Amino acid sequence: MAAAGDGPWLDDAAGRLVRPYTVSNGRTRPTTALDLLSQVRATGTTPLGYLGPEHTQALELCRAPVSVAEVAAHLRLPAAVTKVLLSDLVDCGALTTRPPAFHHPTDRSLLEAVLDGLRRQL
């Protein structure tokens, strides 16, 4: 049985009923180069054609600038699948991307701050 508020795609005992890579139609490589710390933001353009529920959820999360890692955490999807979904939205003009705003992606204090932020969100 689905838990209240979770919709038909989650089950109390089994968890997610749709395999993550089904969400991306088995694709594992995004068409847009995205880093986990890349910022994505909705452009306000309405995508043409069918979008799956995960695309719609991702677009809602991107009303304000948000990192790819944060979107993946909120969607509860692997980062590779999330990158494919986000690149679909970039390709149709619904999202814009921007690289991380720092020059040293392995800076320990920055990584700890990101980790702390993710922990607060979950």
DSSP file (Angstrom, degrees, kcal/mol; ACC not computed):
  #  RESIDUE AA STRUCTURE BP1 BP2  ACC     N-H-->O    O-->H-N    N-H-->O    O-->H-N    TCO  KAPPA ALPHA  PHI   PSI    X-CA   Y-CA   Z-CA
    1    1 A M              0   0    0      0, 0.0    11,-2.1     0, 0.0    12,-0.2   0.000 360.0 360.0 360.0 142.9    0.0    0.0    0.0
    2    2 A A        -     0   0    0      9,-0.2     9,-0.2    10,-0.1     2,-0.1  -0.538 360.0-114.4 -75.8 141.7    1.2    3.5   -0.7
    3    3 A A    >>  -     0   0    0     -2,-0.2     3,-1.9     7,-0.2     4,-0.6  -0.418  46.2 -82.8 -71.5 152.4    1.9    5.7    2.3
    4    4 A A  T 34 S+     0   0    0      1,-0.3    -1,-0.1     2,-0.2     0, 0.0  -0.331 114.7   8.2 -58.8 130.9   -0.4    8.7    2.7
    5    5 A G  T 34 S+     0   0    0     -3,-0.1    -1,-0.3     1,-0.1    -2,-0.1   0.310 104.6  96.2  83.2  -9.6    0.7   11.6    0.5
    6    6 A D  T <4 S-     0   0    0     -3,-1.9     3,-0.5     1,-0.2    -2,-0.2   0.682  77.6-143.2 -87.7 -17.5    3.4    9.6   -1.3
    7    7 A G    ><  -     0   0    0     -4,-0.6     3,-1.0     1,-0.2    -1,-0.2  -0.226  41.9 -51.6  80.8-176.0    1.2    8.8   -4.3
    8    8 A P  T 3  S+     0   0    0      0, 0.0    -1,-0.2     0, 0.0    -2,-0.0   0.519 123.9  69.9 -77.4  -4.7    1.2    5.6   -6.3
    9    9 A W  T 3  S+     0   0    0     -3,-0.5     8,-2.9     7,-0.1     9,-0.6   0.507  91.9  61.9 -95.7  -3.2    5.0    5.4   -6.9
   10   10 A L  E <   -A   16   0A   0     -3,-1.0     2,-0.4     6,-0.2     6,-0.2  -0.948  60.8-166.7-123.0 144.9    6.0    4.6   -3.3
   11   11 A D  E  >  -A   15   0A   0      4,-1.8     4,-2.3    -2,-0.4    -9,-0.2  -0.987  25.1-131.0-129.9 139.0    5.1    1.6   -1.1
   12   12 A D  T  4 S+     0   0    0    -11,-2.1    -1,-0.1    -2,-0.4   -10,-0.1   0.909 106.9  26.7 -55.0 -46.8    5.6    1.3    2.6
   13   13 A A  T  4 S+     0   0    0    -12,-0.2    -1,-0.2     1,-0.1   -11,-0.1   0.889 130.6  36.0 -86.1 -42.1    7.3   -2.0    2.4
   14   14 A A  T  4 S-     0   0    0      1,-0.3     2,-0.3     0, 0.0    -2,-0.2   0.712  90.0-151.8 -89.3 -21.2    8.9   -2.1   -1.0
   15   15 A G  E  <  +A   11   0A   0     -4,-2.3    -4,-1.8     2,-0.0    -1,-0.3  -0.652  64.6  20.1  84.2-143.0    9.9    1.6   -1.3
   16   16 A R  E     -A   10   0A   0     -2,-0.3    -6,-0.2    -6,-0.2    -7,-0.1  -0.438  61.8-161.9 -66.6 128.1   10.1    3.1   -4.8
   17   17 A L  S    S+     0   0    0     -8,-2.9     2,-0.5    -2,-0.2    -1,-0.1   0.648  74.0  65.1 -87.6 -16.4    8.0    1.1   -7.2
   18   18 A V  S    S-     0   0    0     -9,-0.6     5,-0.1     2,-0.0    -1,-0.1  -0.933  89.9-120.6-109.2 125.8    9.7    2.5  -10.4
   19   19 A R    >>  -     0   0    0     -2,-0.5     3,-1.6     1,-0.1     4,-1.0  -0.371  24.2-120.5 -62.8 140.6   13.4    1.8  -10.9
   20   20 A P  H >> S+     0   0    0      0, 0.0     3,-0.8     0, 0.0     4,-0.7   0.861 111.2  52.5 -53.1 -41.3   15.4    5.0  -11.1
   21   21 A Y  H 34>S+     0   0    0      1,-0.3     5,-3.6     2,-0.2     6,-0.3   0.642  98.3  65.5 -77.0 -10.5   16.8    4.3  -14.5
   22   22 A T  H X45S+     0   0    0     -3,-1.6     3,-1.6     3,-0.2    -1,-0.3   0.842  94.1  61.5 -69.4 -34.3   13.2    3.8  -15.8
   23   23 A V  H <<5S+     0   0    0     -4,-1.0    -2,-0.2    -3,-0.8    -1,-0.2   0.846 109.6  39.7 -59.3 -35.8   12.7    7.5  -15.0
   24   24 A S  T ><5S-     0   0    0     -4,-0.7     3,-2.0     3,-0.1    -1,-0.3   0.160 117.3-110.7-100.6  17.8   15.4    8.4  -17.5
   25   25 A N  T < 5S-     0   0    0     -3,-1.6    -3,-0.2     1,-0.3    -2,-0.1   0.837  74.3 -57.8  55.8  34.6   14.4    5.8  -20.1
   26   26 A G  T 3 <S+     0   0    0     -5,-3.6    -1,-0.3     1,-0.3     2,-0.2   0.432 100.9 141.4  79.2  -0.8   17.6    3.8  -19.4
   27   27 A R    <   +     0   0    0     -3,-2.0    -1,-0.3    -6,-0.3    57,-0.1  -0.541  25.6 176.7 -76.1 139.0   19.8    6.8  -20.3
   28   28 A T        +     0   0    0     -2,-0.2    -1,-0.1     1,-0.1    55,-0.1   0.447  59.8  69.2-118.9  -5.6   22.8    7.2  -18.1
   29   29 A R  S    S-     0   0    0     54,-0.1    -1,-0.1    55,-0.0     2,-0.1  -0.960  71.5-140.6-121.3 122.5   24.5   10.2  -19.8
   30   30 A P        -     0   0    0      0, 0.0    54,-0.1     0, 0.0    55,-0.1  -0.406  12.3-135.6 -73.5 154.7   23.1   13.7  -19.8
   31   31 A T  S    S+     0   0    0     53,-0.2     2,-0.4    52,-0.2    53,-0.1   0.636  92.3  60.3 -82.8 -15.1   23.4   15.8  -23.0
   32   32 A T  S    S-     0   0    0     51,-0.2     2,-0.6    52,-0.1    55,-0.1  -0.935  93.4-116.1-113.8 135.4   24.5   18.8  -20.8
   33   33 A A        +     0   0    0     -2,-0.4     2,-0.4    54,-0.1    -2,-0.1  -0.593  43.5 175.4 -72.7 115.9   27.7   18.7  -18.7
   34   34 A L        -     0   0    0     -2,-0.6     2,-0.3    -4,-0.1    49,-0.1  -0.987  19.2-156.7-127.5 133.8   26.5   19.1  -15.1
   35   35 A D    >   -     0   0    0     -2,-0.4     3,-1.5     1,-0.1    33,-0.4  -0.677  34.9-110.6 -96.9 157.4   28.6   18.9  -12.0
   36   36 A L  T 3  S+     0   0    0      1,-0.3    33,-2.5    -2,-0.3    34,-0.3   0.812 122.0  44.7 -58.8 -28.6   27.0   18.0   -8.6
   37   37 A L  T 3  S+     0   0    0     31,-0.2    -1,-0.3    30,-0.2     2,-0.0   0.392  84.9 123.0 -98.0   3.0   27.6   21.5   -7.5
   38   38 A S    <   -     0   0    0     -3,-1.5    30,-1.6    62,-0.1     2,-0.4  -0.364  62.5-125.7 -60.6 142.6   26.3   23.1  -10.7
   39   39 A Q  E     -BC  67  98B   0     59,-2.9    59,-2.0    28,-0.2     2,-0.4  -0.778  26.0-169.8 -93.6 135.6   23.5   25.5  -10.1
   40   40 A V  E     +BC  66  97B   0     26,-2.9    26,-1.9    -2,-0.4     2,-0.3  -0.942   5.5 179.2-123.5 148.3   20.2   25.1  -12.1
   41   41 A R  E     - C   0  96B   0     55,-2.0    55,-2.5    -2,-0.4    22,-0.2  -0.993  32.2-108.3-150.4 139.8   17.3   27.5  -12.3
   42   42 A A  E     - C   0  95B   0     20,-3.6    53,-0.3    -2,-0.3    52,-0.1  -0.410  19.0-155.9 -66.2 141.4   14.0   27.5  -14.0
   43   43 A T        -     0   0    0     51,-2.5    52,-0.1     2,-0.2    -1,-0.1   0.638  38.5-114.4 -91.6 -17.3   13.8   30.0  -16.9
   44   44 A G  S    S+     0   0    0     50,-0.6     2,-0.3     1,-0.4    50,-0.1   0.305  74.8 131.9  95.6  -8.4   10.0   30.4  -16.8
   45   45 A T        -     0   0    0     48,-0.4    -1,-0.4    49,-0.1    -2,-0.2  -0.631  58.3-129.3 -78.3 132.7    9.7   28.7  -20.2
   46   46 A T        -     0   0    0     -2,-0.3     2,-0.1    -3,-0.1    -1,-0.0  -0.728  24.4-124.1 -83.6 122.8    7.0   26.0  -20.4
   47   47 A P        -     0   0    0      0, 0.0     2,-0.3     0, 0.0     4,-0.1  -0.398  21.0-130.9 -66.4 140.7    8.5   22.8  -21.9
   48   48 A L        +     0   0    0     44,-0.2     2,-0.1    -2,-0.1    44,-0.0  -0.669  67.7  20.6 -88.4 147.7    6.6   21.5  -24.9
   49   49 A G  S    S-     0   0    0     -2,-0.3     2,-0.3     2,-0.0     0, 0.0  -0.240 105.3 -29.1  88.9-179.3    5.7   17.8  -25.0
   50   50 A Y        -     0   0    0     -2,-0.1     2,-0.4     1,-0.0    -2,-0.1  -0.516  51.5-171.3 -78.1 133.9    5.3   15.3  -22.3
   51   51 A L        -     0   0    0     -2,-0.3    -2,-0.0    -4,-0.1    -1,-0.0  -0.975  22.3-125.0-118.8 139.6    7.3   15.5  -19.1
   52   52 A G     >  -     0   0    0     -2,-0.4     4,-2.0   -29,-0.1     3,-0.3  -0.266  33.6 -99.4 -73.2 169.0    7.3   12.7  -16.6
   53   53 A P  H  > S+     0   0    0      0, 0.0     4,-2.4     0, 0.0     5,-0.1   0.840 124.1  54.8 -60.4 -32.7    6.4   13.4  -12.9
   54   54 A E  H  > S+     0   0    0      2,-0.2     4,-2.6     1,-0.2     5,-0.2   0.878 105.6  52.1 -70.0 -36.2   10.1   13.6  -12.0
   55   55 A H  H  > S+     0   0    0     -3,-0.3     4,-2.5     2,-0.2    -1,-0.2   0.934 111.3  47.7 -61.0 -44.9   10.7   16.2  -14.6
   56   56 A T  H  X S+     0   0    0     -4,-2.0     4,-2.0     2,-0.2    -2,-0.2   0.909 112.3  48.7 -63.7 -42.7    7.9   18.3  -13.2
   57   57 A Q  H  X S+     0   0    0     -4,-2.4     4,-2.0     2,-0.2    -1,-0.2   0.919 111.4  50.1 -62.5 -43.8    9.1   17.8   -9.6
   58   58 A A  H  X S+     0   0    0     -4,-2.6     4,-1.0     1,-0.2    -2,-0.2   0.915 109.4  51.1 -61.6 -43.1   12.6   18.8  -10.6
   59   59 A L  H  < S+     0   0    0     -4,-2.5     3,-0.4     1,-0.2    -1,-0.2   0.888 108.6  51.6 -63.2 -39.1   11.3   21.9  -12.4
   60   60 A E  H >< S+     0   0    0     -4,-2.0     3,-1.1     1,-0.2    -1,-0.2   0.886 107.5  53.0 -63.0 -39.0    9.4   22.9   -9.3
   61   61 A L  H >< S+     0   0    0     -4,-2.0     3,-0.5     1,-0.2    -1,-0.2   0.732 102.7  61.3 -67.5 -21.5   12.5   22.6   -7.2
   62   62 A C  T 3<  +     0   0    0     -4,-1.0   -20,-3.6    -3,-0.4    -1,-0.2   0.127  62.8 110.2 -97.6  20.8   14.4   24.9   -9.5
   63   63 A R  T <  S+     0   0    0     -3,-1.1    -1,-0.2   -22,-0.2    -2,-0.1   0.878  91.2  29.6 -60.6 -36.1   12.3   28.0   -9.0
   64   64 A A  S <  S-     0   0    0     -3,-0.5   -24,-0.1   -23,-0.1   -22,-0.1  -0.831 117.1 -75.0-114.6 158.7   15.3   29.4   -7.2
   65   65 A P        +     0   0    0      0, 0.0     2,-0.3     0, 0.0   -24,-0.2  -0.294  62.0 168.5 -56.3 133.8   19.0   28.5   -8.0
   66   66 A V  E     -B   40   0B   0    -26,-1.9   -26,-2.9    -4,-0.1     2,-0.1  -0.985  33.4-108.3-146.8 150.4   19.7   25.1   -6.6
   67   67 A S  E  >  -B   39   0B   0     -2,-0.3     4,-2.0   -28,-0.2   -28,-0.2  -0.442  25.8-119.5 -80.6 156.8   22.6   22.6   -7.0
   68   68 A V  H  > S+     0   0    0    -30,-1.6     4,-2.4   -33,-0.4   -31,-0.2   0.885 115.6  56.4 -58.8 -40.2   22.2   19.3   -8.9
   69   69 A A  H  > S+     0   0    0    -33,-2.5     4,-2.1     1,-0.2    -1,-0.2   0.890 106.1  49.7 -61.2 -40.4   23.1   17.5   -5.7
   70   70 A E  H  > S+     0   0    0    -34,-0.3     4,-2.5     2,-0.2    -1,-0.2   0.902 109.8  50.4 -66.4 -40.8   20.2   19.1   -3.8
   71   71 A V  H  X S+     0   0    0     -4,-2.0     4,-2.5     1,-0.2     5,-0.2   0.932 110.4  50.2 -62.0 -44.8   17.7   18.3   -6.6
   72   72 A A  H  X>S+     0   0    0     -4,-2.4     5,-1.9     1,-0.2     4,-1.2   0.903 111.0  49.3 -59.6 -41.9   18.9   14.6   -6.5
   73   73 A A  H  <5S+     0   0    0     -4,-2.1    -1,-0.2     1,-0.2    -2,-0.2   0.921 112.4  46.6 -65.1 -43.9   18.4   14.5   -2.7
   74   74 A H  H  <5S+     0   0    0     -4,-2.5    -2,-0.2     1,-0.2    -1,-0.2   0.877 116.4  44.2 -66.9 -37.1   14.9   16.0   -2.9
   75   75 A L  H  <5S-     0   0    0     -4,-2.5    -1,-0.2    -5,-0.2    -2,-0.2   0.652 103.4-133.5 -79.3 -14.6   13.9   13.6   -5.7
   76   76 A R  T  <5 +     0   0    0     -4,-1.2    -3,-0.2     1,-0.2    -4,-0.1   0.918  62.3 129.9  58.3  45.4   15.6   10.7   -4.0
   77   77 A L      < -     0   0    0     -5,-1.9    -1,-0.2    -6,-0.1    -2,-0.1  -0.900  67.7 -91.8-123.9 153.7   17.2    9.6   -7.2
   78   78 A P     >  -     0   0    0      0, 0.0     4,-2.4     0, 0.0     3,-0.3  -0.311  38.4-116.1 -59.6 150.3   20.8    8.8   -8.1
   79   79 A A  H  > S+     0   0    0      1,-0.2     4,-2.6     2,-0.2     5,-0.2   0.868 114.1  56.9 -58.1 -38.7   22.8   11.8   -9.3
   80   80 A A  H  > S+     0   0    0      1,-0.2     4,-1.5     2,-0.2    -1,-0.2   0.902 109.6  44.6 -61.9 -41.1   23.3   10.2  -12.7
   81   81 A V  H  > S+     0   0    0     -3,-0.3     4,-2.3     2,-0.2    -1,-0.2   0.913 112.6  52.0 -68.3 -42.8   19.5    9.9  -13.3
   82   82 A T  H  X S+     0   0    0     -4,-2.4     4,-2.9     1,-0.2     5,-0.2   0.894 106.5  53.9 -61.0 -40.8   19.0   13.5  -11.9
   83   83 A K  H  X S+     0   0    0     -4,-2.6     4,-2.4     1,-0.2    -1,-0.2   0.882 108.1  50.0 -62.3 -37.7   21.6   14.8  -14.3
   84   84 A V  H  X S+     0   0    0     -4,-1.5     4,-2.0     2,-0.2   -53,-0.2   0.937 112.1  47.3 -65.0 -46.2   19.7   13.2  -17.3
   85   85 A L  H  X S+     0   0    0     -4,-2.3     4,-1.7     1,-0.2    -2,-0.2   0.929 114.1  47.0 -60.7 -45.7   16.4   14.7  -16.1
   86   86 A L  H  X S+     0   0    0     -4,-2.9     4,-2.1     1,-0.2    -1,-0.2   0.883 109.5  53.0 -65.7 -38.0   17.9   18.1  -15.6
   87   87 A S  H  X S+     0   0    0     -4,-2.4     4,-2.8    -5,-0.2    -1,-0.2   0.857 104.9  56.2 -67.3 -32.1   19.7   18.0  -19.0
   88   88 A D  H  X S+     0   0    0     -4,-2.0     4,-1.5     2,-0.2    -1,-0.2   0.921 109.5  46.6 -59.1 -43.1   16.3   17.2  -20.6
   89   89 A L  H  <>S+     0   0    0     -4,-1.7     5,-2.1     2,-0.2     6,-1.3   0.840 111.9  49.8 -70.5 -33.6   14.9   20.4  -19.1
   90   90 A V  H ><5S+     0   0    0     -4,-2.1     3,-1.6     4,-0.2    -2,-0.2   0.924 107.9  54.9 -66.8 -44.2   18.0   22.4  -20.2
   91   91 A D  H 3<5S+     0   0    0     -4,-2.8    -2,-0.2     1,-0.3    -1,-0.2   0.827 109.6  46.2 -59.6 -33.7   17.6   21.0  -23.8
   92   92 A C  T 3<5S-     0   0    0     -4,-1.5    -1,-0.3    -5,-0.1   -44,-0.2   0.379 118.0-111.1 -93.4   6.5   14.0   22.2  -23.9
   93   93 A G  T < 5S+     0   0    0     -3,-1.6   -48,-0.4     2,-0.2    -3,-0.2   0.546  87.5 115.0  83.3   7.7   14.8   25.7  -22.5
   94   94 A A  S   <S+     0   0    0     -5,-2.1   -51,-2.5    -6,-0.2   -50,-0.6   0.708  76.2  37.9 -83.5 -20.1   13.1   25.2  -19.2
   95   95 A L  E     -C   42   0B   0     -6,-1.3     2,-0.3   -53,-0.3   -53,-0.2  -0.931  63.2-157.4-128.9 153.0   16.3   25.4  -17.1
   96   96 A T  E     -C   41   0B   0    -55,-2.5   -55,-2.0    -2,-0.3     2,-0.3  -0.936  15.9-148.8-122.2 152.4   19.5   27.3  -17.3
   97   97 A T  E     -C   40   0B   0     -2,-0.3   -57,-0.2   -57,-0.2   -63,-0.0  -0.827  12.6-173.8-121.8 159.9   22.8   26.2  -15.7
   98   98 A R  E     -C   39   0B   0    -59,-2.0   -59,-2.9    -2,-0.3     3,-0.1  -0.975  29.3-114.2-149.7 137.1   25.7   27.9  -14.2
   99   99 A P        -     0   0    0      0, 0.0   -61,-0.1     0, 0.0   -65,-0.0  -0.240  52.8 -75.1 -67.1 161.3   29.0   26.3  -13.0
  100  100 A P        -     0   0    0      0, 0.0   -62,-0.1     0, 0.0     2,-0.1  -0.218  42.5-123.6 -54.5 148.8   29.8   26.4   -9.3
  101  101 A A  S    S+     0   0    0     -3,-0.1     2,-0.3     2,-0.0   -63,-0.0  -0.031  82.4  75.4 -90.4  32.1   30.9   29.9   -8.1
  102  102 A F        -     0   0    0     -2,-0.1     0, 0.0     1,-0.1     0, 0.0  -0.923  66.5-142.5-138.6 165.2   34.3   28.8   -6.7
  103  103 A H  S    S+     0   0    0     -2,-0.3    -1,-0.1     1,-0.2    -2,-0.0   0.565  89.0  58.4-105.3 -11.6   37.6   27.8   -8.1
  104  104 A H    >   +     0   0    0      1,-0.1     3,-2.0     3,-0.0    -1,-0.2  -0.758  56.1 177.8-123.3  84.4   38.7   25.0   -5.7
  105  105 A P  T 3  S+     0   0    0      0, 0.0    -1,-0.1     0, 0.0    -2,-0.0   0.633  80.9  56.0 -65.8 -11.7   36.0   22.3   -5.8
  106  106 A T  T 3  S+     0   0    0      4,-0.0     2,-0.4     5,-0.0     3,-0.0   0.242  70.9 135.8-103.1  14.0   38.0   20.1   -3.3
  107  107 A D    <>  -     0   0    0     -3,-2.0     4,-2.3     1,-0.2     3,-0.3  -0.481  51.1-145.0 -62.3 118.4   38.2   22.8   -0.6
  108  108 A R  H  > S+     0   0    0     -2,-0.4     4,-2.5     1,-0.2     5,-0.2   0.873  94.8  52.2 -58.2 -43.2   37.5   20.9    2.6
  109  109 A S  H  > S+     0   0    0      1,-0.2     4,-1.9     2,-0.2    -1,-0.2   0.880 110.8  48.6 -64.9 -36.7   35.6   23.7    4.3
  110  110 A L  H  > S+     0   0    0     -3,-0.3     4,-2.3     2,-0.2    -1,-0.2   0.925 111.4  49.0 -67.5 -44.1   33.3   24.2    1.3
  111  111 A L  H  X S+     0   0    0     -4,-2.3     4,-2.4     1,-0.2    -2,-0.2   0.884 110.9  50.8 -63.5 -38.1   32.6   20.4    1.0
  112  112 A E  H  X S+     0   0    0     -4,-2.5     4,-2.6    -5,-0.2    -1,-0.2   0.888 109.2  51.3 -66.3 -38.1   31.8   20.3    4.7
  113  113 A A  H  X S+     0   0    0     -4,-1.9     4,-2.2     2,-0.2    -2,-0.2   0.898 110.4  48.6 -65.0 -40.6   29.4   23.3    4.3
  114  114 A V  H  X S+     0   0    0     -4,-2.3     4,-2.5     2,-0.2    -2,-0.2   0.930 112.1  49.2 -63.2 -45.8   27.6   21.5    1.5
  115  115 A L  H  X S+     0   0    0     -4,-2.4     4,-2.4     1,-0.2    -2,-0.2   0.911 110.6  49.9 -60.6 -44.2   27.4   18.3    3.5
  116  116 A D  H  X S+     0   0    0     -4,-2.6     4,-2.0     1,-0.2    -1,-0.2   0.908 110.9  50.2 -61.6 -42.0   26.0   20.2    6.5
  117  117 A G  H  X S+     0   0    0     -4,-2.2     4,-1.5     1,-0.2    -2,-0.2   0.906 110.5  48.9 -63.3 -42.4   23.4   21.9    4.2
  118  118 A L  H  X S+     0   0    0     -4,-2.5     4,-1.4     1,-0.2    -1,-0.2   0.900 109.3  52.6 -65.0 -40.1   22.3   18.6    2.8
  119  119 A R  H  < S+     0   0    0     -4,-2.4    -1,-0.2     1,-0.2    -2,-0.2   0.888 107.6  51.8 -62.8 -38.7   22.0   17.1    6.2
  120  120 A R  H  < S+     0   0    0     -4,-2.0    -1,-0.2     1,-0.2    -2,-0.2   0.842 109.2  51.1 -66.3 -31.9   19.7   20.0    7.3
  121  121 A Q  H  <        0   0    0     -4,-1.5    -1,-0.2     1,-0.2    -2,-0.2   0.767 360.0 360.0 -76.8 -25.4   17.5   19.5    4.3
  122  122 A L     <        0   0    0     -4,-1.4    -1,-0.2    -3,-0.2    -2,-0.2   0.449 360.0 360.0 -95.9 360.0   17.0   15.7    4.9
